[in-house]
Amino acid sequence: MKKFAVFSGFLGSGKTTTMMKLTKYYSEKYADAAMISNDLGHGVILADNRFAQLAGCHASDMTEDCICYRNEDLAERLQTYYQNGFELVVSDIPGFGVGALEHVYHGLTEKFPGQFELAPFTVLTEPQTIRALRDGCGPDLEYLYNTQLTEGDLIVLNKCDLLTETEKEEALAWLRSRYPQAVCIGISAEDGTGIDELAKLLREGKASMRRPDIGYGGPVFMQAMGSIWEYYYQFAAVVCCNTFDGNAYLRDIAEKILAAIPEEGADIPHLKLLAWNVEGDYGRVDLIGRDREIECNHSFAEPCTQIAVVINGSGVGEKEKMEAVLTEEVDRVSAEYQLEISMTKRECFGMGE
């Protein structure tokens, strides 16, 4: 069996955490499974991929471009995994991966017929996205949210641990009514609830290979993509003393950015901050949306004196203004902690560029 599945879904839906939990469960229950982290930056280290590797997952990355436009590279990566005994490979797609069903699934099928068994095209969502769709949000975000879900064969409502059973069933009923083409299930990647069902559906199910009309490349699509940007910041830091608290440092950066985000319509759907030292200890903090809480996904066990830091983010708003906000706050907090920084990468670009 050579199964492959794309995990689409908006930033903050928990794609990375779900892939980590899924591949670990699948490897223990059935056969080896691996995950690919995909992003658009050039020569960048992905926080998600490094985080998964530090957590012991079979993980690799593909950068420089979306897998939508890298069918040959993706096929080569998949074949390498299968030749090494892996049965299931899952890949995320940059957080605004509208059109992945056509470009990835149909692209692989047309260029490499019969070589891969495609599992159901999987779209992750979470309670806040459902509330935004039900209660109304800006037209750009509504288009992206709705289009991603329209592409799904399998819609996975993540973060169900944040809902009561009644709220969960109401959200799933709404999804099933609005997106009848998809199987809809609820999980919690945080505590593992529903991961067994997800693994079974991917192992036993097949992609429908539908071709929904999502207006790809049209004026609504271009308007939505034109307001979105990606941000990458990588650096090494030498700490001034042996009492440096890496966890507090990452959280302070997230809090300062959260406080500094302009109110005039700008937002950061997902900002990921990861730091690690040579001993393999690491800390991870996520800022998920201007109106959401800061999440500490892993903490340093001990103080450290040298760290590598990766910050990946995406947002909606004026690119130059947001790049300035993020960079200034990172530099300001680093100065407060008396860190000696050696920057290795900083990049910000608009998705419509």
N, C-alpha and C positions, 0 to 999 in steps of 0.2 A: 504494500500500500504506500502511495506517495501523495499524501494529502497536503494541500496548501489552502490557507484562508487569509483573506485580508480583514483586518480589524479597522473599520472606519469609525467615525464619530468625532464629536466636537471636542476641543481642548477642555480638559478637566473631567471628561467622562470616565477616566480610569483605564485607558487602553493599556498602558504599560503595566500597571499593577495587575490587571486581569490577565495579560499575557504571561506575566511571571507566575502567577498562581496556577494558571491553566497548564503551562508547560511543565511545571514541577509535578502537578497532579497526574498529567497524562504520562509522563516518564515513569512514574511509580506504578500506575495502574495498567498501562497498555504497552507502550514502547517509547523510545527516546523522542522527545519533542523539543523544538528550538524556536526562538523568536528573533525577528529582525526589527531593529529600530530604524525608521526612515525619516530623514529630514533634508532640508534644502540648503543648509549652509555649506560653504566651501572650505574644506580643510578643518572642520570643526570637530570637537569631541562632543558627543551627545550625552547629556546628563542621564537620559533614560537607559541607554545602552551600558554606560559605565555602572549605573546603579544596579542593573540586572546582573551584570557580571560579578560585582561585589557581593551580591546576594546569592551567588552560586547557581545562576541559571545558565543554560546553553544560549548564549546571546551574541549577536553580531550586529553591525550597523551598515547602512547604505546612505551616504551623504551625497552632496553635490546637486542632486535633483530628486524629484518625486519618482517612485517606482513606476508611476504611470508612463513615464517616458524612458524607462530603462528595462524593457522587457528582456533583452539579451543578457544584461548583467544579472537581473533577477533570476532568470532561468539557470544561469551558470551557478549562482549561489545555491539555488534549490537542489540542483543535481549534486553539488558537493555534499550537501547535507544528506541526501538520500543514499549516496554512495558510501557514506560513513554510518549507515544504519538508522538514520532518523526516519520516523514514519510520518510525523506531522510537523509542519513549519507554519508559523503564523507571522504576519508582518503588519505593523501599523502603517499609517500613511499620514503625511503632514495634516495637522488638525483641520484644514479646510479642504480635504481631499474629495471635493465634488467631482464626479466623473470617473472615479476609480473603477467602478463596475465595468464600464466600457473599455477603458484604457488598459487595465491590468488583466481582468478575467478574459475579456474577448481578445485582447492583445496576445496573451499567452496561448489561448486556444488556436488562434489563427496562425501564429508564427511557429508554434511547437505542438502541432496536433497529436493528441494521444499520449503526450509525455507526462502530464500532470493531472491528478484527480482533484478538481476544485471543490472544496467544501462550501457550504452556504456562505454567501457574501454577508459578513457580520458587521452590524452597526451598533456601537455602544452609545447609550445615552444615560442620563441621570436625572434625579428629581428636579433640580433647578431648571434644567433645559425644558423639561415637560411643563413646568409652571410657566416658563417664559412663552412657550408656544400657546398654551391655553389662555394665558392672561394678556398676551400681546407683548411684542418687543419691536425694536427697530426693524425696518424692512430688510436691511442687509443681513442681520443675524437671523431673521425669520426665514429668509430664503435659504441660507446655509443649513440651519437646523432641519428644515423641512425636506430639503433635497437629499441630504445624507440619509435620512430615515426612509425616504421614498426608494432609495437604491437597495435597501436591505432585504435579503432573504430571511435573515435571522436578526431580530432586534433584541438587544440585551439591555434591560434596565438595571444598571449598576447602582451601588450604594443603597440597596434596600434595607441595610441595617439602620439607615436614618429615618425609615418610615415605619409606621404601624402596619399591621397586617391589612387593615382596611384601606389605608392610604396606598399601599403597594398594589392591592387588587384593583383599586380605582384607577391608578396610573396605567396598569397593564390593560385594563378594559378600554381605556381611552386610546392607547396605542393600537390595540387590535381593531378598534373601530375605524381609526383614521388611516391605518396602514395595513389593510387586510391581506396584502400580498405576502406578509412576513409572519413567521412564527415569533412570538414574543415571550420572553422568559425574564424572570427577575433573579438577580444574584447579588452577592456582596463579595467583591474581591478582597475587601478588608478582612472578613472573617471566614471566607471560603464557602459560604452558603451558595448553593446552586452551581458550583464549578463542576461537579460531577455530571449534571445535566448538560451543561455547555460542552463538556468534553465528548459526551455521547452523541450529541447532535452534530458536532463537527466530524466525528469519526464515522458516523453512519449516514449522514446527510450529503446531499449534492447541491451544487449551485443550480439555480433555475435558469441562469443565463438570459434573463429578461433584458430588454433594452428600453427602459422608461424614458420618456421625453422630459428632460430636466432643464432644457434651455441652455445647455452648455455652450459657452462662447457668445451668448446673446447679450443684449443690453443689461438685463437684470443681473446676470452672472458677472459681467464686467464691472458693474457698479458695486456689487458686493465685494469682489476681490480687490477692487481699487482702494478700498478703505482699510486693508489689512496689511500688517507688516510682521516680519520675523526679526528677532534679536539674538545675537550670540556674543558672549563675553567669556574669555578664558584667560586665566592668569595663575601664576604661582605666587605664593606669599611666604615670607619668612617672618616668624613671630618674635616679638621682643622678649618674651619671658615664658616660663614653664607653666604659667597659670592661665594661658589663653583658652577661652571657652568657645570652641568652634560652633557649638549648637547655638549659643547666644548670638554669635556673630552672624550666622545665616539668618536667624529669626529677625535680628535688628535690620538687616538689609531689606527683608520682606516687609517689615512694618514701615520703614521709611519710604519705600516705594509706594506702598498702599496709601500712605498719608499724602504723598506728593502727586498722585495721579490727578490731572486736571479734571474738573467736573463737567466741562463742556462736551459731553458725549463720548469721551475717551474711555477705554476699558482695556484691561489685560485679562483675557479669558484664562490664561495659564502662564505662570512664571515658575520655572524650576531652578532650584539652587542646590548644587551638590558640591561637597568638598571631601577630600580624602587625603590620607598621609601615606608614607612609604610602608608603614606597618600593615596597611590594609583596613585600618579603622576609617569610618566615614560617617558623614551626616547628610541628611536630605530634608529640605523644606520646600513646600509648594505653596504658592499664592494662587488661589483659584478664583478669579473674578474679583472685581472691586467690592462687591457686596457679600463676599464669602469669607470664611475663616482661613487663617494660615494653618497649613497642615505640616506637622513634623513627622515625616515618614520613617526616619531612622536617626539615631543620635550617636555622636561620638561617645565612646566609653571612657576615654581619658583625655586630659589636656594634650595639645600637640604643639610642635614648634615649627613645622613646615607643612604646608598644605597646597594642594592643587584645587582650583575652584573652576567650576563650569556653571554658567548661567544661560539657560535657553528660555526664550519667551516669545509669545505672539500677542498681538493686540489689534484693536480697532481704534482708529483715530489718526491724527496727524503724525506721520512717521518721525520727522525731525524733532518735534517737540518731545515725543515719547522717548526717543533715543537719548536725548539730553537729560531727561528726568532719570532714566535708569542708570546711565553712566555716572551722573553727578552723585546720586545717592550711594552707589557702590563705592565710589571714591571717598565720599564723606565718611561713611561708616568704617571703611578700612583705615582711614587716617585716625579716627577716634580710637581704634584698637591698636594703633601704632604698628601697622603691618607694612613691611617693605615689599612692594608689589612689582612683579615682572610680567607685564601683559604679553600674552602670546597670540591673542586673536580678539578682534572686536569687529562685528559686522551687523549691519541693519539694512534691510531692503524691503521694499513694498512688494506684495504678491502680484500686483498689477503691472510691475515694471518689466 
